Amino acid sequence: MVAFGKKLKERQLEEWQGYYINYKLMKKKVKQYAQQMEVGTQDRRHVLKDFSRMLDNQIEKIVLFLLEQQGLLASRIAKLDERLNALQEEPEISQITELREAYRAAGQDLLRLLYFVEINAIGLRKILKKFDKRFGYRFTDYYVKTRANHPYSQLQQVFKHVGIGAVVGAISRNLHELQDRQGRSYLSIYDQPVIPLQDPVVDSIKAAVDRLSNSTNFLNFLAQHALIMQEELPAPIEEQVDDSNYHFMSLILNLANTFLYMVNTYIVVPTADDYSMSLGAAATVCGIVIGAMAVAQVFSSVYFSAWSNRSYFRPLIFSSVALFLGNTLYALAYDLQSLWVLLIGRLCCGLGSARAVNRRYISDCVPLKIRMQASAGFVSASALGMACGPALAGLLQTKFKIYKLTFNQNTLPGWVMAVAWLIYLIWLCISFREPPRENEENAPQESNQVQNDTLENGLHQPLLITSLEKPSDKDDDPEVDDSEEAPEESRLPVTSFGAAYRLLTPSVKVQLLIYFMLKYAMEVLLSESSVVTTYYFRWSTSSVAIFLACLGLTVLPVNIFVGSYISNMFEDRQILLVSEILVLIGILLSFNVIIPYSVVQYVGSGLIMFVSAEVLEGVNLALLSRVMSSRLSRGTYNGGLLSTEAGTIARVIADGTITLAGYLGRSMLLNVTLIPSLFICVVSIVATCYTYNSLY
């Protein structure tokens, strides 16, 4: 892997060389400040003042050049508009074609200007991150807030690309008029906003603007749940990736796989206790029944992650077959009166977990301009599946027999999902297209996870989130320590869990602990809901299904609210800590210390815990992507796999705790399972506070 400073230099246009951010100079200056402060020749106030002045000068240089180039483009387009107006009276095909090419040439120059802005924005974010990491200051927060909110802000020009939108609109509108009827169109792009302009130059400009804007705050926040990596630097114009390999139906099939798997995970939750008792086991054995799928997923995540290096189609075929067989065994266990068949069926379902393949496909095969939307689609499909699973179980309240096969509320979830996976398998074989892998033997494929916090989010999420890691002279993360002399071996993907673990800094371990905690708390709440509500409130299966479906339906609205509003008002670290505290409050309110235990108390505390955990998950994964070494952003043993394993192991332990607590009796189940949740939550809050205090 090439260091960032070297990549930045390679991507610069030679004729604009003197107008880019001088990243190398500023990096040396940061190192010089550190040496001077170490020997006591400089104080903190002077360093902050001098570095602020240097940044102001760099930004002013960039902005003045940007305004100059925008002016030249505007003058050029104005002259082309005069020629276009003259052609409206006497249109000639040859002149229209010539004028269209002139507009496209202007579009190419605009594209170069967009790349100029983006590269400088990323370079600025990098140097601020390096400064904060080296000195442990919250300088980024101070600098962006003071500069962005000033009435004469030059920073706004970089992040909000003021004026460029007007140039984009002028080029798009005039190309549209030249395209329709060779310049004799009676409708403009404003009359037909839903009809896209089929021009490669406009498409490239739109993709670059979307990248610079990073779509909407909600899509960005939602996509962070998916841990799908974006390219750090924009590719030069001549190196743009050919999107012809993108296949829309293959993307839909991956999202459908995600949706069906989540439905499959949660469709058994409302009836797992009844099913266990019908086979002669205790109701609390539902923990093992539900958790068996997670146990198998611990192992399936690894081999699917490795398998996706070579193929996407074959892992999806295997996944579909495994889930079809697993659900069939799950349904047959009732007539066979075998708990072991039931557990083996759930294990088979867990072995078919292809979420690593789904993430990897989006990362590797979806064009950059729609990757954010695809990532958000992945998370939305998961949330929808989580809500639909229990809801579907609530609808399957019937009983009949066909030959010797029993169809009731316990077996119907298995039969319905088996049919669904069979239909999906047929659809997959017909419609999926395996993308070509041209460089498979020469370079490892990039992984699916850890979205980098790109500065192109604009000023809604402006450089406010810096690394949690402790300043260090030696840093395995080239995202921060981008010394060009670093050995090539330190940039290669890791090849084992042990090597990956050694790259985890204390701050990364804290983020993984938080992820473990929230998955544990959520799994306890969901998995024991049928047993707890039956014992305390005599709820039917339909009532449990409605409760779980309502919890699942809160995911998207909560993410919309947090992504669109809360994340603009507070830093991610503040949201993280408050969410942890709210999860703790939800756990405390869930304890049965007041007799009788009421529905209001259970539903209210469960809602607080679940919603807070959902918010916490999004923010935690966003921060995790910023503090994790980029060596964990590719290969089989990547950061996404580590976080998935942490969450899956938490679910396994939670489900095991439910079953073990069942030996103490159902009256003790609720409080006994909440005690570990309370302990882990308190530990995670203490670890979070300690990490912040040690850095700031």
N, C-alpha and C positions, 0 to 999 in steps of 0.2 A: 504494500500500500504506500502511495506517495504522500508525503507530509502536506498539510494544508497550505503552508506558505509557498511551497513549490507548485502545487496545483493552481493556486491563485495567480501566480506569475505566468504559468502556461496558458491560462484562460484569458489573459488580458490582450486586448487588441493593440498591436504594435504602435499604430499611429496615435493612440490615446494614452500611451504609456505613462506620461507625466501627470495624468489627471486622476488616476486610481488612488485609493487609500494606500499610503506607504506602510504596509503591514510589517515589512521587515524592520524598518526603522523603529516603529512603535514597539515591536517585540523586544528589540535591543534596549529601548528606553526603559521598558518594564523591568528587564533584568538589571539594568544599571541602577534603577531606583532601589531594587531589593538589596543590592550590594552596598549602596550608600546608607540605607537605613540600618543595615547590619552593623556597619562600623560607626554609625552615629553622626555622619556628616550631613544628613538630611533629616528633617522632621516630617511628620505625616501631613501637616497642613500645606507645606511647600510642595510636596509630591502631588497631592490632590489638585492644587492650583495649577501646577505646571502641566500635569497630564490633561486637565480639562482644557487648558489653552491649546495644547497640541491637537486634541480632538476637534476643538472648534475650528482650528485652521484647516485641518484635513477635510472636515465636512464642508466648510466654505469653499474650498477648492473644487470639491466634487459638485456642489450645487451650482456654482457659477458656470462651470463647464456644461452642466446639464441644461441650464437655462439658455446658454448660447446655442447648443445643439437643437433644443426645442424651437428656438427662434428661426434657425436656418431651415428646419423642417417645415415650420409654419409658412415661411416665405415661399418655399418651394411648392407647397401644396396650394397656396393662393394663386401662384402662376398657372399651375395645372388646372385649377378651377376656372380661370379665365379661358383657357383653351377648351375646357369642357362646355362652358356656356356658349362659346362660339359654335361648337359642333352641334348643339341642340337645334340650331336653325338650319344648318346644312350638314347633316350627318354623312360621313364617309367611312366605309368599313375599315380601310387601311389606317386612317387617322385614329379611329376609335381603338383599334388594336394597339397602335403605337402609344396612345394615351393610357390605355390600361396597363401596359408594361411599365410606363413611367410611374404610375401610382404604385405598382407592385415594387418597383425599385425603392420608392420612398418608404414603403412598408418594410422592406429589408433593412433600411437604415434605422427605422424606428425600432425594429427588433434588436439591432445592435445596441441601441440606446437603452432598451429595457434590460438587456444582459449586463450592461455597464452599471445600471442602478442596483441590480440584484447582487452582483459580485461585491460591490462596495458595501451594501447592507450586511452581507454575510461576513465580510472582513471586519466591519465595525463590531458586529456581535461577538466575533471571535476574540478580538483584542480586549473588549470589555470583560468577557468571561475570563480571559487569562489574568487580567488585572485583579479581578475579584478573588480568583483562586489563589493567586500568589500572595496577596496581602490580607485576605480575609475581610475586606471591606464590603459594604453594600453600596459601592460607588455607582454601579449600573443604575440602581433604583434612583439615586439622587440625580445623576446626570440626565437621564431620560425625562424624568418628571420636570426638572427645571428648564430643559431645552424645548421639550415638546409643547409645554403649555404657554410658552412665551409668545406674545403677539408677532414677533419678528422671527419666529422659529425657522431655522434652516433645516432642522431635523425633519420637519414635516415634508419638505421637498423630497427627501430620500425615501421615507417610509410610506407616505401617502401618494407619491409620484404625481404631485399636483401638476396639471396641465397636460400630462401625457394622455389622459382620457379623451381630451378634446381632439388631439391629433389622431388617436385611434378611431374616433368616431368619424372624422373627416375622410380618412382613407377608406374605411368600411363603407360609408354611405356612397361615395363616388364610385367605388368598384362595383357596388350593387347596381347603380344606375347604368354603368357601362355594360354590365353582364346581361341585364334584361333587355331583350329586343335590340341589341347592339346600340344601346344608348338612348332608346326611345321609350323607356319605362315611364309609366304614369304613377307608379307607386314607389315609395322610398322604404328604407329599412324601418322607419318609424311607423309606417302604415302596416307593415308585415313583420312585427317583432318576433313572431314565433317561427318564421321561415329562415333557417340559417343560410348564410352566404357560403356557397361552395367555392372557396378560393383558398389554396394552401397557405398563402401569405397571411391572410386574415386569421385562419385557424392557428397558425404559429404565434401570431401576435396575441390572440385571445388566450392561448395556453400560457404564454409568458406573463401576461397580466394576471391571470388566475394564480400562477405560481407566486408572483410578487405579492399579491393580496392574500394568498393562501386560503382562498374561498371564504366562507363565512365563519364567524366564531363558533357557531353551533356545530358545523361540520368538522371543524378542527378539533373541538373538544370531544365530539363523539368518536372521531377516527382515532384519537389517542388510545381508546380502549383496545383497539385492534393490534397495537404494537407493530405497525407496518412501516417500514423504513422508507424515507424519501431520499433522493439524491441531495448531497450537500451543496454542490456547486452546479450552476446551469451549464449544460453542454454548449460549446460553440455552435453557431448557426449551421456550419457545414457538417457537424457531428450529430444533428438531431436524429433521434431514434425513429426508425421506420415503424409506423403503427400498423402496418399491414398484417403483422402476426397476431394482432389482437383479435380475439373472437368473442363477441358479446355473449353468445349462448353458453360458451364454456364458463364465463364469469357467472352467469345466472345459475349454472349447475353447481358451482362451488358455493354460492350463497344459499342455494336450496339444500345442499348437504349440511351446511351450518344450521339452517333452520330446523331441518328434520332431526338432526342429532340432539339439539336442545329440547325439542318436543319429546324425543325418545327418553331423554334424561329425566324429565319432570312429569311425564304422563303417569308414572307408576306411584308417585309420592302420595296422592290421596288414598290409594287402596293397598299400599304395601303392608300395612299392619293387618288388615283383614285377610290378605292373601297368606301372610305368614301363619295366622291363627288357623286358617282352613287347612293348612298342611301340618298342623299339630305343634307348631312352634309358638313362642311367646310373641305378643304384639310388638315388643321392642326389637325383635329380630329384623324388623323393617330397616333398622340402621345398616345391618349387613347387606340386606337385599339392595337397598339404594346405593350403598357405598361400594358394592362389588364392581360396579361400572367404573367408578373412580380409581379403584385399585388397578384394574387392567389399563386404564388410561395413563397411569404413571409410566408403564412400559411402552404402550403404543405411541405415545408422543415422541419417544426417542427414535423408534424405527421409522415412523412416518416422516419425521424431520430429515433423517438420512435418505430415505427412499425418494423424497422430493428433489434431491440433487440430480436424479436420473430421469424421473418421469412424474407426471401428474395423473395421467389416465389410469395406469395400473394401480396406484394406491387407492384411487377412488373406487375402482372396481372391487378391490379387496375389501374396502370399507363397507360397501353396499352389501356384499355377500355375507360378511361377518355379522352385520346388523340384521340382515334377513334371517340368518340361522339363529342368532341370539334371541330375537323376538319370538321366533317359532318355538324354541325350547322354553322360553318364559311362559308362553301360553299353554304348552303341553304339560307343564309341571302339575297343573291342577288335576288333570285326568290321570296322570301317572302317580299322583300323591307323593311327589318327591321334592323335598326342599333342595336337594343337591342339583337336580335338573334346573330348578329355578335360579340358583346361584350361578351355575355354569352358563345359563342363558344370559344373565346380566354381565358376566365376565366377557362373553363373546361380544356383547354390545360395546363394552369398553374398549375391546381390542380393535373395534372399527372406528375409533375416534380419529377423524382425518382433519381436525381443525388446523393442525400444523401445515397440512397441504393447502388448505383453503387460504390461509394467510400468505403462504409462500407464493401461490399463484397470483394473488393480487399484487404482491411486491415485485415479482419478476415479469409478469405478462400483461399487466394493465398499464396503458399509457399514463404518463405523469399527469396530464391535464385532467384526467378523471379518477386518479388514484385516491384522492381524498374522498370523493363521493363513494367509490367502491369500498374504502375502509369504513366509512360511516354506514354503508349498506351491510357490511359484515356484522357490525355491532347491532344494528337495527334488527337484522335477521335473528341474531342470538336472543335479543330481548323479546322479540315477537314469539319465538319458539318457547321461551321460558314461560310466557303468559298463556300460550295456546295449549301447552302440555296438560296442565291441571284442568283447564277449561274443557278440553276434549274428554278427559277422564270423567268429568262431571256429567257429560252428555251420554256416556256409555253405561247408563244405569238400566240394563235390561238382562234377561236371562232366557236362553233357549238352547236346544241341543240339535246338532246335525250328526246323525249316526252316533258315534261314541264320543264326539267332541263337544265339550261344554263351552258355551259362550255366555259369560256373565261379566260383572264389573271388574273382576280380577283378571280374567283372561283376555277380554276384548282389547285392552291397551296393547297387549302383545300381538294379537291377530291384526289389528288395524295398522300398527307400525310395520309388521312383516309385509303386508300388502303395499304399504306406502314405499318401503325400500325396494320391493320388487318392481314397482312402476318406475321408481327413480333409476334403478339399474338399467331397465330397458331404454329409458330416455337418455341415460348417460352413454350407452353403447351407440345410439343413433346420432346424437347431436354433439358429443364432445370432440374437440379437435386438439390433439397434442401439439403444443407449440414447438417449433424447431429449437434445437440447442446447438448453436454453431460453435461456441467456444467451450464446450463441455470439458474437453481434455486439457485445455490450456489454463483455465482459471476456475477457481471454485465459484459456484453460484452464490449470489448474495442472499442473505436470509430475509425473513419476513417481518422482523420486529423492530422495535425501538425507534420510534419516530424522533428525528432530531428537531430541536426547537428552532425552526428557521425564523430569522428576523423579519421575513416578509409577511408575518402576521399583521403588520402595520402597527399603529399606535394603540390598538385595543389591548394587545398583550405585549407591550414593548419592552423587551430586554429586562423585564422586572424579575425574571427567574434566573438565578445564576446557580452555579454548581454548589452542591452541599459538601463537596469533598474538602478535606483539610489541605491547606497549602503544602506543597511538597516540591522539592527540586527534582525528584524522580517521579514520573507519571507515566503509567502504562497507557493512558488514554490519549491518542493523537488528536482527539478533538480539542484538547486543551494544550497539551505539551507537544507542539508540532515541530519540534526541532528537526531540521532537515538532515541532521547527522545521525538520527536514530537508526539502529540496525533494522534491516528488512524483516528479520525474524520477529521483532516486537510488533510488527504490523499484521502478521498472519493470523488467520482464525485459529481458535483453540481446537484441540483434538480430543479432549476428554472433560468429564465433569470436574476432575481434580484441577486441571489447568484453568478451567473457567472459574472455579471457586477462588483460586489464588488471585484472580484479577479483581475480585469484589472488594471494594473499599468499605470502610465502616458505614458510610452514608448509604451505599447500595444495599448493604445488609439490613440497615434500618428500614429501607423501602420494601425489601422482600419480607421482612418481619411484619410490616403493616399489611402487606398483601395476604400473608398467611393468616393474620388475625381476622381480617374482614371476611375472607372465604370461610374460615372456621365458624365465625358467628352466624353468617348467612346460612351455612349448611345445617347447623344445629336448629335454627329457626324453621327452615323449610322441611327438613327430614322428620323432625319429631312432631310436626304440626298435627298430623292425623291422630297420633296417640294422645297428645296433650289435650286437644280439643274434644276428643271423644270422652276422655276421662273426666274433664272438668265441666264441659258444656253439653255433652251428649250430641255433638254435631254429627250430621250425616255426611256421607262421602261427597254429596253435592255441595254442602256448605263449606267443607274443607277446600274443595276444588275452586269455588268462587273466591274464597279468601286468598288462595295462592295465586289465582289468575289476576286478582286486583293488585296484589303486590307486584307481579310481573309487569302489569300495565303502567306502573309508575315510572319505569326505567326511562323511557323516552321523554315524557314530559319533564322529569327532573333534569335530565341532561340538557334539554332545550333551555330551561330556566337558568341553569348554572352556566352553560356555554355562552348564552346570549347576554346575560346580565351580571351574575355574580362574579364571573371571571374577569369582567371589565372593571369591577369595583375593588377587588382585593387580589393580593398576591396568592399564587398557588399554595405557598407554604402556610399562609394564614387559613385558607380554606381547608387544607390538610389537617391542621391541628384542631380546628373547630369541629370538623367532621369526626375525628377520633373521639373528641369529648362527647359529641352527640351519640355516637355508637355506645360509649360507656354509659350514658344516661339511659339509653334504650335497654341495655342489659340490666342495669340496676332496677328499672321499673318493671322488668319482666319477672323478677323473683316473686315467689308466692309467700309473702310474709303477712298478708292480710287475708283473713278468712271471712267470707268466701271469696275465692278468686273470680274476678268478674271478666266478662267478655270485653268490656271497654278497656280494662287494664291490659289484657293480652293483646288485643288488636292494636291499641294505641302504642304500646311499647314496641310491638313487632314492627309497626309502620315506621316509627322513629329509627329503629335499628336498621331496617332494610334500606330505607331511603338514604340515610346517612352513609351506610356502607357503599351504596351505589355511587354517591358523590365522591366518597373517599377513593373508590377504585379508579375513577377517571383521573382525578388529580394525582394520585399516587403513581399511576403508570406514566403520566406526563413527566413527573419529576424523575422517575426511574430512567426514562429515556435520556435524560440530560446528564445523569451522573454515572451511567454505565460506560465502561470502556468500549470504544468502537471496535476492538478486536472481538467483542461479543455481538457484533451486528451482522455477522455472516457465518457460514458454515453450519454444521449440524448442531453443535453445542453452543447455541446462541442465547442472547439475553431473553428472547421470547420464550425459548424452551425452559430456561431457568425459572422464569416467573410462572409459566404454566405448571411446571412440576411443583413449585412451592404451593400454588393454589390447590392443585390436585391432592397433594399429600395432606393439606389441611382438611380437605373434604373427607379423605379416608379416615383420618384420626377422629374427626367429628362424628362420622357415622359409627365408627367403632365405639366411641364414648357412649353413644345412645344405647347401643346393645349391651354394653357392660353395666351401664347405670340401670338398665332394666331389671337386673338381678336384685336390686334394692327395692323394687316395687314401683308401680306407676305413680304412686303418690310422691315419690322422691325424685322421679325422672327429671322434671323441669329444673329444680334447683341444682341438682347434681351436675347436669350438663351445662348450666350457665356459669358455674364456678370457674372452669377452665377458660371460658370466653372472657370472663371478668379479669382473670389474672393476666391473660395474654394482652388484653386491651390496655390494662394499666402499664404493663411492661413496654408496650409500643409507644404509649404517650410519654413515658419517662425517657425512653431512648430518643424520641423525636426532640423533646426539649433539651436533652443533653447535647445532641448533635448541633442544634442551633446555638446554644450558649457557647460551645467550644469553638464555633466558627466566628461568632459575632460578639 
